[in-house]
């Protein structure tokens, strides 16, 4: 992939997961785009307390958004996949209360946050897209809060695996041979509020029950219907989503 992918030739725009933009909207997004940046796996895209006034679209790779406590304990809020928009979760003009870390090698498109007013003023349909993306992010965080607050360990893990698989499948990262899942057990534990030991035991129990397989980082959902019943989680059909 080129280090400067033109918006008109963005590979994500050929993916049925994303809604189409008008020619004028794509031109505006291109003008708004500041640069592209790449990170290795484990790289800090944003650090907690950063005061960078930028917004990002994840062009390729996986990442996650998190906050941590002073003793190092960490809560992962959401895993980010290609097409996800990053940076609306803080008060514009203020420092970022959360961090964003690359799970794999990742490429991001960078936009100056001060151009948001121009976007809303000149392209209100794109403004609606930004609002939709923000609301969708909140919906994902709400579902994770429900898991941490009310689901058992087995239900939490089943829900997370289904959720990530469906999202990855939608953007072309999963197929008949499964999904390359870059998460470690520590990432799963930090996302679901579980200890590492409890996470390990629960994953083994679900795999022994024949619900999924995970070999050499390749996830396959063997019985997704049973996993959905276990988690009491029935994902809505994923609609075409905006792409900035």
ChimeraX attribute file (.defattr): number of C-alpha atoms within 10 A of each C-alpha:
attribute: neighborCount
match mode: 1-to-1
recipient: residues
	/A:1	8
	/A:2	6
	/A:3	12
	/A:4	11
	/A:5	15
	/A:6	13
	/A:7	18
	/A:8	13
	/A:9	9
	/A:10	13
	/A:11	13
	/A:12	17
	/A:13	16
	/A:14	12
	/A:15	14
	/A:16	14
	/A:17	20
	/A:18	18
	/A:19	14
	/A:20	16
	/A:21	16
	/A:22	9
	/A:23	10
	/A:24	10
	/A:25	17
	/A:26	18
	/A:27	15
	/A:28	18
	/A:29	19
	/A:30	17
	/A:31	12
	/A:32	19
	/A:33	20
	/A:34	15
	/A:35	15
	/A:36	18
	/A:37	16
	/A:38	17
	/A:39	18
	/A:40	15
	/A:41	16
	/A:42	14
	/A:43	17
	/A:44	15
	/A:45	20
	/A:46	21
	/A:47	19
	/A:48	15
	/A:49	12
	/A:50	13
	/A:51	14
	/A:52	16
	/A:53	15
	/A:54	18
	/A:55	21
	/A:56	25
	/A:57	22
	/A:58	22
	/A:59	22
	/A:60	21
	/A:61	22
	/A:62	23
	/A:63	27
	/A:64	20
	/A:65	22
	/A:66	20
	/A:67	17
	/A:68	15
	/A:69	8
	/A:70	6
	/A:71	6
	/A:72	8
	/A:73	9
	/A:74	16
	/A:75	18
	/A:76	22
	/A:77	22
	/A:78	17
	/A:79	20
	/A:80	25
	/A:81	22
	/A:82	22
	/A:83	23
	/A:84	21
	/A:85	22
	/A:86	22
	/A:87	22
	/A:88	17
	/A:89	13
	/A:90	12
	/A:91	10
	/A:92	17
	/A:93	12
	/A:94	12
	/A:95	15
	/A:96	22
	/A:97	17
	/A:98	20
	/A:99	19
	/A:100	25
	/A:101	22
	/A:102	23
	/A:103	24
	/A:104	17
	/A:105	15
	/A:106	23
	/A:107	23
	/A:108	24
	/A:109	23
	/A:110	18
	/A:111	23
	/A:112	15
	/A:113	17
	/A:114	14
	/A:115	15
	/A:116	17
	/A:117	11
	/A:118	13
	/A:119	18
	/A:120	15
	/A:121	12
	/A:122	13
	/A:123	14
	/A:124	12
	/A:125	15
	/A:126	22
	/A:127	17
	/A:128	13
	/A:129	17
	/A:130	20
	/A:131	14
	/A:132	14
	/A:133	20
	/A:134	16
	/A:135	12
	/A:136	13
	/A:137	19
	/A:138	15
	/A:139	12
	/A:140	15
	/A:141	15
	/A:142	13
	/A:143	15
	/A:144	22
	/A:145	16
	/A:146	12
	/A:147	22
	/A:148	17
	/A:149	12
	/A:150	11
	/A:151	18
	/A:152	15
	/A:153	22
	/A:154	18
	/A:155	21
	/A:156	28
	/A:157	25
	/A:158	26
	/A:159	25
	/A:160	19
	/A:161	19
	/A:162	20
	/A:163	18
	/A:164	17
	/A:165	21
	/A:166	18
	/A:167	18
	/A:168	20
	/A:169	16
	/A:170	19
	/A:171	16
	/A:172	14
	/A:173	17
	/A:174	20
	/A:175	13
	/A:176	7
	/A:177	9
	/A:178	18
	/A:179	21
	/A:180	18
	/A:181	21
	/A:182	16
	/A:183	15
	/A:184	11
	/A:185	16
	/A:186	15
	/A:187	18
	/A:188	21
	/A:189	22
	/A:190	20
	/A:191	25
	/A:192	24
	/A:193	19
	/A:194	18
	/A:195	14
	/A:196	15
	/A:197	11
	/A:198	14
	/A:199	23
	/A:200	15
	/A:201	12
	/A:202	18
	/A:203	20
	/A:204	14
	/A:205	13
	/A:206	17
	/A:207	14
	/A:208	11
	/A:209	10
	/A:210	13
	/A:211	17
	/A:212	20
	/A:213	19
	/A:214	16
	/A:215	10
	/A:216	8
	/A:217	14
	/A:218	14
	/A:219	19
	/A:220	22
	/A:221	20
	/A:222	14
	/A:223	13
	/A:224	15
	/A:225	14
	/A:226	14
	/A:227	24
	/A:228	18
	/A:229	13
	/A:230	17
	/A:231	21
	/A:232	14
	/A:233	19
	/A:234	13
	/A:235	12
	/A:236	7
	/A:237	8
	/A:238	10
	/A:239	11
	/A:240	13
	/A:241	17
	/A:242	20
	/A:243	22
	/A:244	25
